Amino acid sequence: MSVKIRFALNGKFNTNKSECLLRVLYFGVFLIIGLSMVFKQPFGNPPDEYNRYLIPQYICRYGTLPNGFDEEIRIGGYGFSYAFQPILPYMLQGYTMRLVSLFTDSETALLYTARLVNLSMGLIMAYVVLLLGRKWFKDPRISWFFSFLVTFLPQSIFVHTYVNTDSCCMLSISIILYAMSLCLENDFSLSSSLLLSAGIILCALSYYNAYAYILSLILIFTAYFFNARYTGEGKRKLFFDFKKFIVKGLTIAVPVLIGISWWFIRSAVLYDGDFLGLKTRNYCGALYALPEYMPSVMSTYLNEGHSIWYMLTKSDFLTLTLLSFIGIYGPMTIVSTVWLYRFYKLLFFTGILLKIISIPTLPKLSSKKSCRHVFRIFLHLNMIFCIIMPLALSIWYSYSTDYQPQGRYVLPALIPICYYCTAGFERLSEFLKTKIPASAVREQVSPRYPFTGNMLISCFFGVMLLLIVLFLFITVYGYAFPYYNANPIAA
C-alpha cells in the first residue's frame, strides 16, 4: 500500500515501520479477539445460534439446501425456520463443514468450522474497511481511527464469532461502499463494477435489513448519469446519458442477476410464488407454533393498541438498542463496564455534532464529474437513508411482531455512522492545524520538539486507538470470559 503513515509526533519516525506496526496491531487484535471468542463461547450462548446452526448442520449432513418447512430446522416454539430467508452464509458454513467432516466427526470441530467461516468474512471486512478509510480520508491518522472504530466496536467484532448471517451482511456493506467509491472515481470501470456486483450479491443473499444499500445504489447510479450541458445561449440544460447508463448498468446488473436469481426463483417455485419467503415463513409459524407463540396471540405494542411513539418513550427499546449496538454479548446478558458505553456515546455524539456543525463544507465522497455539489448532497442523503432504514425496520419489528431491542439489527448502519463521526473529528483536526501552527509557539518550547496542532492531532488519535482496543479487551477478557467460565453450558 502506497499510503505513508506519519504517526510520529515530530515526523521523524520511519514511516514504513509505523505502517507495519499499525497493520500488525490492527489485524493482530482482530485475530486474537476473534479466535478467543470463537473457541471460548459455549454453543448456543450467542444470540439464537442454536436455531441458526440447524441450517449449516442440515447442509453438512445431506449436501443439499433445506426447504423452510423441513421439521429438522424448524425453531422450537415459533414453528418456522430461517431457511425461508437467504442463506448464503449458511451454505458457505455448511459445505465447509461437510468438507471437514471427511476428516473428523467431532461436533465441536464442525461448530468451530462454521464459526471460523464467519471469522474469515470478518477478517476480509477488516481489510476492506482499511481500504475504505484510506479512500474516504486523506490523513492516515484519521483513516486508521475510522478503521479501528468500525472494526473494534465490541458488537461489530462479536457478530463475526458465531453462526449468523450478520457477518456476511457487514462484509457486503463494506464492499459495496468501497466499490461505489471506486466507481465514482473511475467512471464505473469494469473491475470496480464487478466488485460492486459482488457486494450486492453478498448483501442480497445474506440479510434483508441491509437492502437499503441496494436501493441507494440504484438511486446513486441513476443520478450519476444526469449532467448539465451548456447551450448556445450560455445556459445550462440537464440531460441524461441514457446510452452510458444502459451499458454501465448491464455490467453491474447481469452478474448480480446471475448470482442471486437462482435463490428467488427457487423460493418462488417452493413457496407458490412467494419469492421473498416472508409470507410463507409467517404461514409456517401459524401452522407449527405452540399456542402461546402463535403470531395472532403474541402480545405486541401494535395489537395492544399503542402507538410507536408510546413504545419508544415508555419502554427500554432505545436504551437497549443503543447499548447493544455498542456491545452486549451472549443473549443480551453479558454487559461490559459502564465506561465503555460512556466512551462510545461521547465519541459518537461529539464526532457527529462536529460534523453537523461543518455541514456547509461536506467532504467529497467522489471525484471527477460526480463531484457536483448537488450530487454530493444526494450521496449524503443516501448515506443517512442507510442509517435510518435498519433502525426503522428494527422499530417496526419490535412494535408489530416481537419485541427485541437488539443493536445487531441496527449494525448495517455502522459504517455510515462511523464515517460521520470520523468526518467530524477530521474537521476538528483541520481547524487545529490552522489555529496552532508551529511558528506560533516555536519560541516558547524546544525548537527540536515544537508543540503544534499537528502534534496534538497525532496525540489525540493515538490515544483514541489505544482506548478503542483497551475497551475491547476489557469487554472480552474482563466480562465475557468470566461469564463463560461461570456458565460453561449454554442455556
Beta strands, then each sheet from edge to edge (+ up, - down):
strand 1: 226-230
strand 2: 236-240
strand 3: 328-329
strand 4: 334-335
sheet 1: 1+ 2-
sheet 2: 3+ 4-
end
